[in-house]
Amino acid sequence: MWGLITRLLRYRKGTFVATFLALAGGMSILTVCGSLVESGLRYTGETQRYSAAVAVVARNDLTVRGPERFGERETSTVTLPERGGVPQSLVDRVAEVPGVERAVGDRTISVASAAAPDVPVAGHGWASTALAPYEMVSGTAPRAEDEIAVDRTLAAAGKLRPGTTTTILTGGSLRQVRVTGVVGRPGEPGPRSSVFFTDAQAARLHPRQGLVDAIGVVAAEDADRDTVIAAVKRLTDGTGTKVYTGDERGLAEQPEAVAARSFTVEAGGAFGGYAALITGFVVASTVGLSVRHRRRDFALLRAIAATPGQVRMLIVGEVGLLSLLAAVVGIPLGLLAGRRVGGELVTRGFVPEDFTLSGGAPAAAAVAAATVTAVALVSAVIAGRRTTRIRPTEALGEASVERALGGRARIVSGVVLLGVAFALIALTGSTGGQTAMGAAVGMLYTFVLAIALLAPWINRAAAVALSPLLRAVFGDSGYLAAANLRANARGMVAVLTALVLSVGFGGTIWFLQDNLERQTVVQSREGTIAQHALAGDAGVPAAVAAEARRIPGVAAATGIRRTSVLVPFMDEAMPVVAQGVDPEGAGRTMDLKVTSGNLDDLRGRETVAVSSSQADTSGWEVGSRARMWLGDGTPVTLEVVAVYSRGFGFGDVTLTNETLAGHTASGLNDHVLIRSAPGADVEPALTELADAYPGIAVTGTEGLTGELAKEVAMSSWLNRMLVAVLVGYAVLAAANTLVMAALARARELSLLRLVGVTRRQLKRMAHAEQGALLGVALAIGVAVSAVTLSSIVNAVAGQPVPYVPPLGVAVILVGTVALALVSTSVPVGRLLRTPPVEGMGLRE
């Protein structure tokens, strides 16, 4: 059996190369997506400041309890956008656990140093030095509220030493402090330099009063660490916190590690789902077409007494061997591509610098290989089922006669799915937000699946409808082309579906990114009516906005604080972009394009304004009580006072800074928008104000839009890259099916040449067939893409007509045409160079 399989592989190179490429490509793509998921699950950041702690108690997740169904209550966990707080009272309780030498409540405080404004700095209490542990290099510990100790990195950058007086920006104000000591720890430098206050001063400066960011647990030397950890876990059970041990202590130390872990798992999982669907379709189509084109081989084997079981084993063995060869090539390529993607994620700032693809991602590679192999084997068995079930004499006749278009189950399923797709169009139009977007994405896949099932009838109808046109344009060659299309309607199913998938999926997902970027930048630019902004990497204190309002000629100054909140969505919690604003004069610096309610009613701690998209998703309207969680997991219920349409440019939720006070990591504004009175020149005064604060500068608001455009473009890079890979794989499938279909026509073309048809006429016939098939595929693909894209953009941005860049359309159309023509002309030209008598003896 294996000898026959290897000989068939050797003599069926074209068919098996196409199958091999589909298998290897699918394994590579799934390996990349799986590597992101596996690496995200394994990533724990770097344990630096907590390396001496046996355990760290922190809160980085929110557990949401869903409704009770059938006596059970489901829960879901989501990563908090902001670091959650741990009650300070828990520190003393943890310290009393037997075997605990000390429990330290660590607070992280935003600090900017005038001596080294370009160095990122974080402040902590002196007690937290025991968690690294830090060692005193020179000087002494701080003992008064105007004293600090600094680490060696900041001391070198700012030329600081014990006894030096310097200025820092912290707690929303400038402070003159004296450096009392310089400390160091193993493994410096870290992502941020550190400044140490007295513990009492750190508690006063911390934006979250009554809370600490984490509790570091130091075990006694003679204590059993496992026993201590178990006792701490029992104590903290039910408090909403988690005990991190071992390598996971890095997640408690670095909130960006938690965000990176969540990001890579979600991104890899989402695109892995899309990739699995497309890979399954491509592999199934390619393997099925390969088996179908070899019906004469299998018929001959049946005629010389091969049993159906032996033929099935032959098919499974061939596909299994090809899958093994594909894994040898595809898995290493996927791992290499995954490392490249991981490096790009670090370079572009998606994940911290210590993020790597862990250990070659062995589990991801194994799952990818097993998934693609299973799909290929199942597809091979299904495709060969008819040949293995009929009698040998019927098998030989079956090999030369095209089967019927399809059974009743196929056409009924296709019509039902087509009806579902049209129903999803109505659902998308009647809803909004995430519900409409999910329905539109489902519509895309439903349309493609319906077309795949109905493709034989679509091909037959197109051949009949286009027959007059083909005959008028191509003459006798057009007549032959129309006849071939009618006779081979089912044989062209994979070709039509692959082309529709390439155009529909590529046009929808790729142009969606263009629309999201365009809407974000346009809304931000048109909605920002302030002329100036004060911004700094370490944040801008609220006092700066108050001082700016006192400058003559300043009409309004609005502090803006970027964050995220969690809103209920389908029994879970969904993070959405939010902003905090100083409500005083906000309407004179920003135009959110309010559609109902009044932004002036945004006051105090109990009100909120939401975008129309979020209002549709959550079922909110003016006057509703909106339940949500702030970035640190604090539950709030706020009254909706306004609904606005510029959610892309300013976030889906707008709260007052008073509501956010104590619930964001820094407690500072990201920037302050300044609106000047007509004719007033306030820039010199604003520059003088900015110079008084380290790290703060005056910029034009167009600079904010430019930075926003860079952020959006960077975020869309990953989507575009992965979409390009998936579309490229679909294009590979289309090319595979076109080449395989062309090479399978050797005997047909030779017969036509023997009865007097010239090479030129056959080439024109092939071009006519491809022109008709390509026209139908483009028309359907463009229609599916247009309907889906317009539905999504209308749902999320309120724009019924999406933005479609002309160059992008040209690339998709020209690329598809070139692909189809090359994939057909090259193999047909090769077949026509074979003498017709010799060609009649060739395999299909």
N, C-alpha and C positions, 0 to 999 in steps of 0.2 A: 504493500500500500504506500509506504513512504517513498519507495523508489518511483512509483507512478506519480506521486505528488511532486517530487522534485523535477521530474521530466516535464510535467505539465507547466510548472513554473518557468522552466527554461524556454519552452517553446511558445508560451503565452506572455511574452515580455510586456507588450503594450498594456494589456488588461491588468496584469499584476502590478506593474509600476503605478498605474492610476490608483489601484486599491491600496498599495503600500503608501503612497503619498497622503491619501485621505486618513489612513490609520496613524501614520507618524505625525501628521499635522495636528490631528485631534488630541493625541497624547501630549504633544508639546504644549498646546494651549491649556489643557486641563492641568498639566503639571505646574505651569506658571500660576494659575489661579489657586490651585491647591497649596502651592508653596507659600503664597501670601497668607492664606488662612492658617496653615500650620505654623509658620514663623510668627504670626501675630499671637497665636495661642501660647507659643513657647517664650515670647519676648517678655522680659521682666524688668528691663531697664538696668541701670547700674546702681548697685548699693555702695554709696560713698559716705554720706553723712550719718547713716544708720548702721554702719558696719559692725559696731560694738554691741548693738542691740540684738537680743535673742528673738525678739518679736516686736512688731510695730502695729499699733491699733490705729486704724484710719477709716475714713468713709469715702469711697469713690463710686459707689453704686447706689441705685435706688431700686427697691423691690416694689413692684406694683401688683396688688392683688385684684384679680378679675372677679366677675360675678360667680356665684356658686351654680354649678351645673351638675345634675345627677349626683348630688351629694358630695361633690368635690369642688374645691376652689383652686383654679389655676393661678399661678404667679409668673411674672416676667421680670427680668432684671435689665436695667439700662445704665450705661455709664453716665455719671453726672458731668455736665459741661464745665462746672466749676468744682473745685475741691470742696468736699463736704466738711462740716465742722464736727468735732468730738467734744462732748460736754467736759468742761474743766473739772467738774466734780468727780469724773471718772478716773482722773489721775491719781487721787489719793486712794481710791478703792483698789486700783491695780497695784499700787505700791504696797498694800497690805497683804497681797497674795503671798503665801509661804514660798520662799526660795527667790523672791524678787529683791535684788539689792537696792534698786531705785527705779522709779518710773518718772520719766521726764516728759512734760507737755511741751511739744515743739510748736512754735509760732513762726510763720514766714511773713515778713513785712517788706513792702516795697520800699526800696531805697535808691536814690541817685546821688552819686558823689561828685562834688564840684571839682575835686582833685583829679578824678579820672572819669569824666562824663561818658566815655564810650565803653566803659567796662560794665557789664550787667552785674548788679549787686542785689543781694537779698539779706534782710536783717533777721536775727534770731535772738533768743534769750541766751544768757551765758550758760545756763544749766545744760543746754543742748550740746555743748562741746564734749560732754561725756559720751555722747552716742557715736562719735566718729571712730575713735576719740581724737580730739585735738590736743596738741601739746604746746605749751607756752615757749615761743622762740625767744622773745625778749619782752620786758616790761611785766605788767601785772593785769589782773582781771579788772573790768570796769566796776566801780562801786557807787557811782552817782549817776543821775539821769542825764547829765551832760558829758558822760564819758562813754567811749566805745573801744572795743578791740577789733582788729582787722586781720584778715588772713594774709599770707605772704604774697598772693597774686595781686590783691588790691594795694598792699603796701608798696610793692615794686612799681606798679603802674602809676600810682599817685604820689610816689616819693614820700610816703608816710612812715613815721617811726614814733616810738613812745615819746610823749611830750608835745607832738605836733598838734596844732589847732587847725581844724578844717570845717568846711560847710557841707552838710548833707541835706537832701530833700526827702523827708519822710513824714508820715502822719498828716500830710496835707500842708506842711509848712516847712520853711527853711530853719535849720538849727545849727548853731555853732557848737561843735563838740571837740573834746580833747581825746586824742588817741593815747590809751594807757598801755596797750600791749599789742604784740603781733603773734599770731598763732599759726600752727601748721599741722597738717595731717598727712598720713600716707596717701599716695595716689593723686596729689594735686597736679594740675588744676582740674576743677570740675566745670560744669556748664555755667555756673555763676560763682562769683566771689561772695564772701560772707562778711557781714558786719555783726558784731555781738554787742547787745545792750545788756544792762542789768535785767534780771527777770521781771522786776516790777515795771521798768520802763517798757519792756517788750509787751507786757500785758496792756499797758496804756495805749501803745501805738498800734496794737493789732486791730484791724477793722472789725473783727467779730468778737465783741465783748462776751465773756462767759464761755468762749469756745477756744479750743486749740486745734491746730491742723492735724496733729498726730501725737500719739503717745509712744515713746520709745521705752522698751522694757529691757533693763539690764539685769541679768540673772547673777545670783551669788556664785562664787567660784565652786563651792561644794554642792550646789543644787543640781538636781537632775533636770536638764533643759526640757525634755519632753513632758515631764510632769508640770513644770512651770507653764509651758505653752498651753497644755490642756486646761489648767486651772484658769488662765487668762481667758481662754475661749469660753469656758463656762460662765465666767463673770460677765463678759461682754455680750453674751447671747441675748438677743432681743433688743439691743440698743441701736440697731441699724448700722453698726460698725463691723469691720472685718479684721481679723488678726492675720497679718502677713508675716511669714517666716521664710527662712532660707533665701533663695534668690528673689522671691517675690517681694522682699523688703524694698527693692527698687521701685516697685509700683506705688508704694506708700510715700516714697521720697520724691518721686518725679511724677507730677500729674500729667506731664506731656507723654510719659511712657504709657499711662493708662489710655490716653486719647489715641496714641499711635497703635496700641494693641487693638482697640475697638475699631479704628479706621481700617487697618489691614484685614482684619477678620471680616468686616462688613463688605469692604470693596472686593476682596477675593471671593467671598461667598456669593455676592450679587452677580458679579461677572462670571463666576463659575457656573451659576445657574443658567445664564444665557448661553455660555459656551457649551454646557452639557446638552442643551436643546439643539443648538446648531450642529454640534459634533455628532449627536445621535442621528440627526437627519442626513448629514453629509455621508457618514459612514454607512448608514442603512441604504441610502440611494446608490452609492458607489458599489458596495458589495452586491446589492440586488441586481444592478445593471450588469455587473461582471458575470454573475451566475446566469442571468437571462441570455446574454450574448453567447454563452457556451452550451446552449441547449443541444446542439448537434453532437457535441462531445458526449454529453450525458446520455443522449438517445442511443448513440452507437454503443456505449458501455452496456446499456440495458439490453440492446439487441444481441450482444454476445454473452448474455447470461449473467451480467452483474445484477445483484439484488438491489432493491431500493435502499436497504440498510447500508450496503457497501458504497453506493453512490453518495448517500448522506454523510457517511464517514469520510469519503474523499473530499467533499465540499468543506466539512468542518475541519479536516486536517489541513487543507490548503489555507483556509482563513486563519486557523490557529498558528500555522508556521509563519504566515505573513505578519500576524500580530506580534509574534515573538521578534521577528526581524525589525518591525516598526518600533517596538519598545527599545531595542538596542540603539536605534538612531534617535527616535523622538524624545525619549526620557532625558538623555544627556543634553539635547538641544533645549528642552524645556527648563532644565536646571540652570543652564547657562543664561538663557533669557530671563529667568527669574532673578538671578544675581544682578543682571543688568538693570532690571526694573527696580530691585531693591536699592541699588546705587543711585538711580535717578530719584527715587523717593526721598533719599537722604539729601541729595544735592538740592532738590527743589523745596526742601523744608517740610515735607509731609510728616516725616518721622525723625526722631533724634539721630545723632551721628553714630550712636552705638548700635543702631538697628542693623541686623544682618539676616540673610536667609539661613535659618538654623540647620546645621548638620546635613545639608544637601536635601532637606525636606523629604526623607525616605517614605513617610506615610503618604504624602501627596503623590509621589511618583507611583507608588504601588496602587493607590486608588485610581489614578488616571489610567494606568495600563489595564487594570482589571475592568474598569468601566467601558473603555473603548473596545476591548477584546470581547466583552460580553455582548455589546451591541452588534459587533461584527458577526459573531457566531449565530446569534438569534436571527439576524437579517439573512445570513447565508442559508440557514435551515428553512426559513419561510420562503425565500426566493426559489429554492430548489425543490420545494414540496410537490409542485405539480408534476415536474419531470419524473420524480421518484415514485409517484403513485400510479401513473398510467402504464398500459401494456407496452412492451418494447416496440411493436410495429406502429402503434399510435404515436409513440415518442418520436420516431423518425419523421413522421408526417407533421407532427406538432412543431418540429424544429423549423420548418420552412413556411409555416402559415401563422400570420399574426393572430393573437388571441382576441377575444371580444374586449370591448372597452372596459368592462368591469361588471361586477355583480351588483345586485340590488342594495346590499349592505353598504357598499362603497358610495354609491350615488346618494343614498339616504343620509349617510353620515356627512357627506360633503354639503348637502343642502341644509342640514340642520346647523352645521358649523357656520355656514354662510349667514343663516338667519341670526345666529348668536352674535356674529360680528356686526351685523346691522343693528341689532338691539343694543350692543355696546356703544355704537355711535349715538343713539338716543340717550343712553345713560350718561355718556360723557357730556352731552349738551345740556342735560338737565341738572347736573351736579357741578361741583367745582372742587378746587384744591386737590389733595392727595387722592381722594376717591375717584375724581375724574381722570387724574393722571394714571392711576392704576388700571382703570377701565380702558383707557386708550392704549396702554402697552399690551394689555390682554387682547385688545382688538387687533393689533398688529399680528400677533402670533396666530390668532384664530383665522384671520384672513389668509395667511400663508398656508396654514394647515388645510383650510377649505379648498384653496386653489390646488394644493397637492393632490387631494382626493378627487377633485373634479377635473383635473388636467386632461384626461383622455377626451372628455366631451368638449372641453374648451378647445383643444387642438383640432378635433374633428370639425367643430363649428367654424373655427377660424379658417381651416383649409377650404371649406365649402364657400365661405363668404369671400375669401381672397382669390379664389380660382379665376374669376374674370380679370381681376387686376394683374395677377401673375401672368396669365396668357397674353394680356395686352402689352405688358412691359417686356417679358422674356420670350414670348412666342412659344415654340414647341418645348423649349426647356422649362418654361413656366407651367405648361400643361403637365409635364412629368413631375415637376416639383409639387404641384397641387395633388396629383395622384399619390405621390409618396407620403405627403403629409396626412392625407386621408387614411391611407393603408397603415401607416405607422404612428397613428395617434397615441396609442398607449406606450409605444417605445420611446416617445419624446417627453414622457411625463417628468422624468428626472431632470431633463434639460430645462424645460419650462419652469419647474419649481425652483431650481438652483438660480436661474436668472432673476426670477421674481424676488427670491429671498435676498439676493445681492443688492438689487435696486431698492426694494422696499425697506429692508432693514438698514442698509447704509444711508439711504436718503433720510429716513426718519431720525435715527439716533445721531448721526453726524450733524445734520442741520438743527437738531434740537439744541445742541451745545451752542451753535451760533446765535440762536434766538435767546437763550438764557444769558449769554454774555452781553448781547446787545441790549436786552431789557434792563439788566443790572446797571450798566454804565449809563444808558440814556436816562433812566429814572433817577439815578443819583445826580447826574449833571443837571437835569431839568428841575429836580426837587430841591437842590441846594441853592438858596437865594442869598446866602451870606457871601461876602467878598473875601474874607480872610479867615484863617484858622490858626490856632495855637496848638501845637502837637509836640509830643516827646515820646521817645521809646519807653521810658519808665513810667509814663502816665502824666497827667496834668491834674494838680490839686484843684478841688472845688473853689478854693480861695482865689485862684487865678481868674475864673469866670467872674467872680464878684468884683475883683479889682478892675477887670476889663470894662465892666458896665459903668464904672465911675470915670472912665476916660471921656473927655469931651468929644462929641462927634460919634460915639458908639451908640447906635440905636438899640441893639440887642446883642446879648452874648449867651450862648446855649452850650452847656457842658453835655457832651455825648459820651456815653459809656456802652461799649459793645459787650454783649454777653449772649447766652442762649438760655432758653427756658424749655421745660418739658410740658407737653400738653397731652391729654388723654387721646388715644387713637386706637380703636378696635381692642379694647380691654388691655392696652399696653400704654407706654409713654413714648412719645415721639419728640426728639429735640428739634426746635425751630430757632432760627436766628432772631435775636431780639436786641433792642437798644433801650438804654435808660437816658432820659433827657431832663434838663432843668425846665420845667414847664413855663417858667416866666419868659415870655418873649419867644417861645419855640416856634410859633406860627410866623414870626418875622425873619427867621433864619432858615426854616425848612418849609417846603410845600409838599406835604404827603399826599395831596390830592384826595381830600376827604370826600367820601361819597354819601355818608350819612353820619349824623351826630355832629359834635363840635370838639375840636382839639383843645379849645380853651377850657373845657371841662375836665381835662387831665390834671388833677390836683391830688395832693396828699398821697397816702399809701394804699388807697382802696380802689383806684381806677386804672383802666388800661385802654389802649387803642390797638386795634388789630387790622391786619390786611384783609381785603375782601376774599382772597384765596383761603386764608386761615379761617375766616368767618364761615365760609362755605364748608370747609372740611369739618369744623367742630360744631356747626349748627348754631353759631353765635350771631347776635344782632345787637343793635344799640339797646341798652337796658338789661341785657343778659348778664347773669353771674357766671363768669368764666373761671373754671377751676383749672389750676395748673401748678407746676412746681418751679420755683426759682432755680437758678443754676446750681446751687449747693444742695438742692433737694428739699428746701423748705416749702411746704404746701401753702398756697394762698388761693383765695377766692376773690376776684376783682370784678368790679362793674365795668362793662364795655361802654365807653362814652363816645367812641368814634370808630368808624370803619373807613379805611383808606385804600387806594388802589396801587400805590407805589411800594409794594412789599419787597420787590427784588432789590430796589436801591437802598431801602432803609430797614429791612427786616420785617418779619411777619407780626411781631409784637413790639409795641412801644409802651414802656412804663416810665414812671417818674424815677429819678435818681434816689428819691426818698424811699421808694419801695425797695430799691436794690441795696440800700445802705446796709452794710454788714453781711451781705450775701455774695459779694464778689471777692476774688482773691486779693486784689490790690486796693480796692476801695477808692480808686482814682478814675478820673475821666480819661478816655483815650485821646480826645481833642476837644477844643472849644471853638464853636462857630461864631464868627464876629460879623455883624451887619452894621455898616456905617451909614450915617445920615447922608443924604445927597450933597455932594460937594465937599464933604469932610475928608481930610487927609489924616487918618488915624494910624497909619503904618509906623511912623517914627515912635509914637507912644507905645504901640504894641511891641515893637522891637525892644524898647527899653524895658518893658514889663517882662518879656521873654528872657532877656539877658540876666535878669535877677534870679532866675531859676535854672539850675543845671539841667542840660539836656533838652530844654524846650526852645522851639524856634517858631517864627512866623512864616506861614506859607499861604499861598493862594488856594482857594477851594478847588481849583482845577487840579491842583496837586493831589488832593484827596481822591478825586475821581480817577486820576492816573494810577494811584496806588491801588485803588479798588479794582481797576481794570486789570492790573498785574495779578492781583490775588485771584480774581475770577478766571483769568486765562491760565494761571498755574493750576487751579483746582480742576479746570476742564481738561488739562493736559492728560491726566490719567484716564479720564473717560474717553477722550479721543484716541489715545494710544490703544486701549483695550478694544474699542469699537473698530479701529482700523485693523487690528489683528483678526477679529471675528469676521469682519466683512472680507478681508483678504482670504480667509479660510473658505468663506462662501464662494468667493470668486474662483478659488482653486477647485472647488467642487464643480462649479459651472464648467471650467475648462476641462476638468477630468471627464465629465459626462459628454461634453461635445466631442472630445478626441476619441473616446471609446465608441460613441455612436458612429463617428465617421469611419473608424478602422473596421467596424463590424460590417461595412458595406462592400467589402472587396469583391465578393461573388456577384452581388447585384450590379455593381459598376462594370465588371467584366462582361456580364451577360448583355448589358445595354450596348457596350462597344462591339460585341460580336454580331448584334443585329443591326449595326450601322450607325449608332449614335457617335458623334465625334467627341474628342476630348473637350473642345471649346463648348459644345453643347452641355456636356456633363458638368463642367465648371460653372456655367451659367445656371444649370439646374441646382447645383449645390448652393450657389449664391442666392438664388430665388428662395430656396427652402429656408436658409438661414435668415434672409431678410424678412420673410413672413413670420418665422418663429420669434425672431428678435423684436419685430414690431409688436407682436402680441405681448411678449414678456415685458417690454418697456412700458407699453400702455397700462398693463395691469400693475406692474411694480410702481410706476409713477402715481397711478391712481391710489393704490394702497398707501404709499408714502405720503401723498398729499392729504388724504383723509385723516390718517393717524397724526401727522405732524400738526395740521391745523387744529385738530381736536385737543391735543396736548397743550399747544401754545395758547389756545383760547381758554382752556381750563385754568392754567397756572398764571397767565399774564393778561387775560382779557383781550387778546388780539386775535380776531377771527382769521386774519390773513397773515401767515407766518412770513418771516424774513428768510429769503432763500438767495444766497449769493450766486450771481450768474456764473462765476468761475467754478463753483462747486457743482452746479448743475452740468456744466460742460464737461467737467472731469468724469462725473458718473456716467453720462450718456456716451461720451466719446470712448471712455474706457470700456464700457460694456460692449459697444459696437466692435471696437478693436479686438476685444477678447473673443467674441463670437466668430468674427471673420478669421482671425489667425488660428483659432482652435479647430476650425473646419477646413480652411483652405490648405493648411500645411499637410494634414493627414490625407485629404482627398488628392492633393497633388502628388503625394508619394504613391498612393494606390494607382493613380493614372499612369505612372511611369512603369508599372508592371505590365507585361504583355497579357492581353485578355485571356488567351488560352491558359496561360500559367495561373492567372488570377482566379479562374474558375475552380482550380484545385486547392486554393488557399482556404484556411480555416476562417470561420466568421469572426 
